[in-house]
Amino acid sequence: NGNLVAVRAEGNAAGHNENQIRCYNCREVGHFSRDCTVSPRRRDAAYLQTQLLIAQKEEAGIQLQAEEYDLMAAAADLDEIEEVNANCILMGNLQQASSSGTQTDSTPVYDTDGSAE
C-alpha cells in the first residue's frame, strides 16, 4: 500500500501538464512512499517539541520559514491520514457488529432472568 497524493492540475499557459504523484514521507513529487529513500520522520519528544514551537510562532503571527511550513504541512497530512484510517476501522467494526447482531430466525431471545422478549 503505497500512500500517495495525486496533485491535479489541467496545465498552465505554457502547456505543461502538472498531474504528478506526491510522496507522503518526503512530500517530493514523482514517486510513491513505498519507493521513498527518505526515512519517515520520527514522532518522538523532540519532534513534538519542535511542532509546539512552530505552532506558537504561527499563533504569534511570526512568519514561518519554508522548512517550518513544510514540517507543519507534513504533520497535518499525517494526522489526516491517521484520522481517515481510524474512521475506516471504526466503520468496519460497526458494519461487522451490525451484521453479526442481526438475527434471521424467530427464536425468542431470553434475558438473564429467564423472561422471553
N, C-alpha and C positions, 0 to 999 in steps of 0.2 A: 504494500500500500504506500505508494509514493505520494506524499501530500504535495499539492501544487495549487497555485493560484493562476488562473488564466487572466492575463491582462488584455482586455479587449479594446481595440481602437480601430476605427474604419480606415484610417490612413490620413496622412497630413497633406498639405498643399504640394509637397514635393513628390507625392505618390508613394511614399514608403508606408507599408503596412506594418503596424507595430503589435500584431497579435502574437504574444510570446508567453512562455511559461515562466513563473517566478517561484524560486525555491523558498520554502518556509524556514529553512535553517539559516541561510545566509542572506536572504532577500535579493539575491542576484537573479538576473533574467537568463533563461536558456537551458535550465536543467531541472530535473526532479530532485526532491530532497533525498531520495534513496541513492542518487548518484552524486550527492554533495560530498566534497572532500573536506569541508569545514566542519569541525565538530560542533554540535549544538551547544548553546550557552548553558552553563550550569546555573541552577536557580538556588544558590546557597545564600548564606547570610550576607556575604559581600555583595552579591548581585542584588539582593533585596534592599540593602542599604544604598547602593547606587541608584536604584529605581526611586527610592524615597527622596533622595537629594534632588534628582532630576524633577520629580513631581513638585517638590517645594519650590524649585526655581521657576517652573512653569506657572505655578499658582501665584507667585510673587510678581509675575509679569516680566521676568528676565528672559530674554530671547535665548533659546536653546541652540547649541552648536549642532551641526549636521549629524555628528556621531550620536549625540544625546537624543536627537529626534528619532533617528533610526532605531536606537535601542528601545525607546518608548513604543514605537510603531510595532516592532517585533514582539514586544511583551504583550501588546494589545491583541495581536494576531494569535499568539499562543493562548491567551485567556479565552478568546473567541472559539478557538478550536476545541479547547477543553470543555467549554460550555456546550458546544454542539455535540461532542462525544457523550457528555453526561446526559443531555436530553435524549439522544438516541438510545442509550442504555435504559433510561427511565421508561421511554415509550415501549421498548421491547419487553421490559419487565411487566408493564401494565397490560400489554397485549397477551402475554403468557398467562398472567394471573386471571384476566377476564375470560380467556378461553378454557383454562383449567377449572375455573369455578362454575362453568356452565353445566347444568345438569340436564341430560337429554331424556331421562326416563321420568316416570311419575311416582317413583318410590318416595314415601314420606321421609322427611328429614327430622330427626329427633334431637332435642336439646339434652343437656346432661341430666335434667330431672326426669326424663322419660316421656315428656309430652310431645305429641306429634304436631307438626306445623303444616 
